Amino acid sequence: MSSNPAAGTPAILALGEAMVEFNQSEKNQPAYLQGFGGDTSNFCIAAARQGASAGFVSAVGSDQFGRLLLDLWRRENVDTSFVRVDDQAPTGVYFVSHGPSGHQFDYLRAGSAASRYAPRDLPLDAIAAAKVVHLSGISLAISVSACDAALAAIGHARANNVRVSFDTNLRLKLWPLARARAVMLEAIRQTEICLPSWDDVTELTGLTERDDIVDFLLAQGPRVVALKLGKDGSYIATPDERRVVRGHAVNAVDATGAGDCFGGAFVARIVAGDDPFQAARYANVAAALSTQGFGAVAPIPDRASVEKIVAA
């Protein structure tokens, strides 16, 4: 049950695009396993599996793929009240192929239902009643109208004293670096919890020293920066304190979605009352466990699995 003032409103709302995944099951074979992707959807599911009340804000097509996503979120206890079904546009899909140079991603998302999302579609009352609104660089990049909606959501959240969480997730196939840098920095200036990945943030800022990056981001306005360092854990910084929170060692087989899992677990623990360093210790374990299976969604651990290790 949500602890928000508006009964039933999820504590955490994430805005962006979810897609159906087709992952090649064997090299050079025309067989694909169907799964799910989308960074903010992965984030939402990770938060829900940690016990947080979470809802997704987006659009899907009136097609089989859209129905698969709606069924997924309902199974995962993610509120779908704020997902529009668009009769005029398809649900985005993508293919993962495996070749000599590793994974190759091919996206069929142009003109998708989520890319047609606009400011008029936002659930303003739910945003105002949430504890945290989460977005990513991809939320901003998929179209002009989706970018406008994302920035309007951020502005409405801030006007209602709702915390904003932002994951950089830079995808240069979606937009040029100069535009990404300008728009993302505007979003970061209005963000309280910034969740950058190393490769993204070095590209965005041109900086390569950990403290220089953190100094730069904190100067933009965030109160918490959780710089994701992969297997090394995370570098957590506030205006008053900063330190590396060590990662949890596992035999990783697939890191797809691990950063999204970290973000969902981190924000879930912040909402539950942890300080950023406690939240990072928990989220590091969750992200590490998520790399022990294949795909972005299936291996995300639940709260009991993470707490068992955190308490050890």
C-alpha positions in Angstrom: 0.0 0.0 0.0 1.4 3.4 -0.9 2.3 5.8 1.9 1.6 8.8 -0.4 -1.0 11.5 0.5 -3.0 10.5 -2.5 -4.2 7.0 -1.7 -3.0 4.4 -4.2 -0.5 6.7 -6.0 2.8 4.9 -6.4 5.7 6.3 -4.5 8.0 6.0 -7.5 6.9 6.9 -11.0 9.2 6.2 -14.0 8.7 7.8 -17.4 10.2 6.5 -20.7 9.9 3.8 -23.3 9.6 0.0 -22.8 10.2 -2.4 -25.7 9.9 -6.0 -26.5 13.2 -7.8 -27.0 14.2 -10.5 -29.4 17.5 -12.0 -28.4 19.3 -14.4 -30.7 19.5 -17.7 -28.9 22.4 -19.1 -30.9 25.1 -17.5 -33.1 24.3 -17.7 -36.8 20.9 -19.2 -36.1 17.5 -17.6 -36.9 16.0 -18.3 -33.5 15.3 -15.5 -31.0 14.1 -15.6 -27.4 11.4 -13.0 -26.6 12.1 -10.8 -23.6 11.7 -7.2 -22.5 13.8 -4.1 -22.4 13.7 -0.4 -21.8 15.8 1.3 -19.1 13.1 3.0 -17.1 10.9 -0.1 -17.2 13.8 -2.2 -15.9 14.2 0.5 -13.2 10.6 0.3 -12.2 10.6 -3.5 -12.0 13.7 -3.4 -9.9 12.2 -0.9 -7.5 9.0 -3.0 -7.3 11.0 -6.2 -6.6 12.6 -4.4 -3.6 9.1 -3.8 -2.2 8.6 -0.2 -3.4 5.3 0.9 -4.9 6.1 1.8 -8.5 4.2 2.9 -11.6 5.2 3.4 -15.2 4.3 6.4 -17.3 4.4 5.7 -21.0 2.4 4.5 -24.0 2.3 1.2 -25.8 0.6 0.2 -29.1 -2.7 -1.6 -29.3 -0.9 -4.7 -30.4 0.3 -8.0 -29.0 3.6 -6.5 -27.9 1.9 -3.8 -25.9 -0.3 -6.4 -24.3 2.8 -8.4 -23.4 4.3 -5.4 -21.7 1.1 -4.6 -19.8 1.0 -8.2 -18.6 4.7 -8.0 -17.5 4.1 -4.9 -15.4 1.0 -6.3 -13.8 2.9 -9.5 -12.9 5.6 -7.4 -11.4 3.3 -5.2 -9.3 4.1 -2.1 -11.4 1.1 0.2 -11.6 -0.1 0.5 -15.3 -2.7 3.1 -14.7 -0.5 5.7 -16.4 0.3 3.7 -19.5 -1.7 4.9 -22.6 -2.7 2.4 -25.3 -2.2 4.2 -28.6 -4.3 2.8 -31.5 -2.4 4.7 -34.1 1.2 3.5 -33.3 3.1 0.3 -32.6 5.0 -0.8 -29.6 8.8 -0.6 -30.1 10.8 -3.7 -30.5 14.5 -4.5 -30.8 16.7 -7.4 -31.7 20.0 -8.5 -30.1 22.3 -10.4 -32.4 25.5 -12.1 -31.4 28.5 -11.9 -33.7 32.3 -11.9 -33.6 32.3 -8.3 -32.2 29.8 -9.1 -29.5 26.2 -8.0 -29.1 24.6 -6.0 -31.8 21.4 -4.1 -31.1 18.9 -3.2 -33.9 15.9 -1.0 -32.9 12.5 -0.7 -34.5 11.2 2.2 -32.4 10.8 5.2 -34.8 7.2 6.3 -34.6 6.5 4.0 -31.7 3.6 4.8 -29.3 6.0 5.9 -26.6 7.8 8.3 -29.0 4.4 10.0 -29.6 3.9 10.7 -25.9 3.4 14.4 -25.3 3.1 16.8 -22.3 -0.7 16.7 -22.6 -0.6 12.9 -21.8 1.1 13.4 -18.4 -0.7 12.2 -15.2 -0.1 15.5 -13.4 -2.0 14.5 -10.2 0.0 11.3 -9.8 3.3 13.1 -10.4 2.4 15.7 -7.8 1.6 12.9 -5.3 4.7 10.7 -5.9 7.8 10.7 -3.8 10.2 10.3 -6.7 9.8 10.8 -10.5 12.5 9.0 -12.5 13.7 9.6 -16.0 16.7 8.9 -18.2 18.6 10.3 -21.2 16.6 7.9 -23.3 13.3 9.4 -22.0 14.5 12.7 -23.5 16.0 11.3 -26.7 13.3 9.2 -28.4 11.4 12.2 -29.9 10.8 16.0 -29.5 7.4 15.4 -28.0 8.7 12.8 -25.5 11.5 15.2 -24.5 9.0 18.0 -24.0 6.9 15.6 -21.8 9.9 14.5 -19.8 11.0 18.1 -19.1 7.4 19.0 -18.2 7.2 16.1 -15.8 10.4 17.2 -14.2 9.1 20.8 -13.8 5.8 19.6 -12.4 7.5 17.3 -9.9 9.8 20.1 -8.7 6.8 22.5 -8.4 5.2 20.0 -6.0 8.4 19.2 -4.0 8.7 15.7 -5.5 12.2 14.5 -5.9 13.6 13.9 -9.4 15.9 11.0 -10.2 17.8 10.9 -13.5 20.0 8.3 -15.1 22.2 9.6 -17.9 21.9 6.5 -20.3 23.5 8.3 -23.3 22.5 6.7 -26.6 24.2 8.4 -29.5 22.2 6.4 -32.0 19.2 8.5 -30.9 20.7 12.0 -30.9 23.9 13.9 -31.5 26.2 14.5 -28.6 25.9 18.3 -28.6 22.1 18.1 -28.3 22.3 15.3 -25.7 24.7 17.3 -23.7 22.6 20.5 -23.7 19.3 18.7 -22.9 20.7 16.3 -20.3 22.5 19.1 -18.5 19.2 21.0 -18.3 17.6 17.9 -16.8 20.4 17.3 -14.4 20.1 20.9 -13.1 16.6 20.0 -11.9 17.5 16.6 -10.5 18.0 15.7 -6.9 19.3 12.2 -7.4 21.7 11.8 -10.3 22.6 8.2 -11.5 25.3 8.5 -14.1 27.3 5.7 -15.7 31.0 6.2 -16.2 31.1 5.9 -20.0 28.1 8.3 -20.3 29.3 11.0 -18.0 32.8 11.1 -19.3 31.4 11.6 -22.8 28.9 14.2 -21.6 31.4 16.2 -19.5 34.7 15.6 -21.2 36.1 14.9 -17.7 38.0 11.7 -16.8 38.8 12.1 -13.1 36.2 10.8 -10.6 36.2 13.8 -8.3 36.1 16.3 -11.2 33.0 14.5 -12.5 31.3 14.5 -9.2 32.3 18.2 -8.5 30.8 19.1 -11.9 27.5 17.3 -11.3 27.0 18.5 -7.8 27.6 22.1 -9.0 24.6 21.6 -11.4 22.2 21.1 -8.5 21.8 17.4 -7.5 22.0 16.6 -3.8 23.1 13.0 -4.4 25.3 11.7 -7.2 25.6 7.9 -7.5 28.3 7.3 -10.1 28.1 3.7 -11.2 31.4 1.9 -11.5 30.3 -1.6 -12.6 31.9 -4.4 -10.7 33.8 -1.9 -8.6 30.6 -0.6 -7.0 29.6 3.0 -7.0 31.0 6.4 -6.0 28.5 8.2 -3.8 28.7 11.9 -3.3 26.6 14.6 -1.5 27.6 18.2 -0.9 29.0 17.0 2.5 30.6 13.6 1.9 31.7 11.2 -0.7 33.1 7.7 -0.8 33.4 4.6 -2.8 30.9 1.9 -1.8 32.4 -1.4 -2.9 30.7 -3.8 -5.3 29.6 -7.3 -4.5 31.7 -9.9 -6.2 29.9 -12.5 -8.4 30.5 -14.6 -11.5 28.7 -12.3 -13.9 27.3 -13.8 -17.1 25.3 -10.9 -18.5 25.4 -7.3 -17.3 22.4 -6.2 -19.4 20.3 -3.8 -17.3 22.5 -4.0 -14.3 22.7 -0.2 -14.1 18.9 0.1 -14.3 18.7 -2.5 -11.5 21.1 -0.4 -9.4 19.0 2.7 -10.0 15.7 1.1 -9.1 17.1 -0.5 -6.0 18.9 2.7 -4.9 15.8 4.9 -5.3 13.6 2.2 -3.6 15.9 2.3 -0.6 16.1 6.1 -0.5 12.3 6.2 -0.4 12.4 3.6 2.4 14.5 5.9 4.4 18.1 4.8 3.8 20.9 7.4 3.5 22.7 7.4 0.1 25.6 5.2 1.3 23.3 2.6 2.8 21.2 2.7 -0.3 24.3 2.2 -2.5 25.5 -0.8 -0.5 22.1 -2.4 -1.1 21.9 -1.4 -4.7 25.4 -2.7 -5.5 24.4 -6.1 -4.3 21.1 -6.0 -6.3 23.0 -5.0 -9.5 25.6 -7.7 -9.0 23.0 -10.4 -8.5 21.2 -9.2 -11.7 24.3 -10.1 -13.7 24.1 -13.8 -12.9 21.3 -14.5 -15.4 20.5 -13.5 -18.9 18.4 -10.6 -20.0 17.5 -7.3 -18.3 14.4 -8.4 -16.3 14.4 -12.1 -15.4 17.6 -12.0 -13.1 16.6 -8.9 -11.1 16.7 -10.1 -7.5 13.9 -9.6 -5.0 14.3 -7.9 -1.6 14.8 -11.1 0.4 17.7 -12.2 -1.9 19.5 -8.9 -1.5 18.9 -8.5 2.2 20.3 -11.9 2.9 23.7 -10.7 1.5 23.5 -7.2 2.9 22.9 -8.6 6.4 25.7 -11.1 6.2 
